[in-house]
Amino acid sequence: MSLNIRIVLVQTWHPGNIGAAARAMKNMGLEQLVLVNPIDFPADEAYNRAGQATDLLDNARVVTSLDEAIADCGLVVATSARERSIRLPALSAEECGREAVS
């Protein structure tokens, strides 16, 4: 069963992070990986970190803009480890889960 969930990574600097994301996706049964302007991809380190998820890297879609990556999405949920200047609605994990289910 394929879930209708897409993981989008934007301007990923370290190729190992792409591989680690693919490995985590595989563990959760996710298959759609989209990379927006990755700095270094494809890269050996991404494949080394992917483990058994190299098929996700082989099938990853590389695009040039976030708009292109999410153009056909009905709900977009974003996270970041950095403080951002863009003001968007912030939801708790519980609120986000309820929104995604509805």
Secondary structure, 3 states (H helix, E strand, C coil): CCCCCEEEEECCCCHHHHHHHHHHHHHCCCCEEEEECCCCCCCHHHHHHHHHHHHHHHCCEEECCHHHHHCCCCCCCCCCCCCCCCCCCCCCHHHHHHHHHC
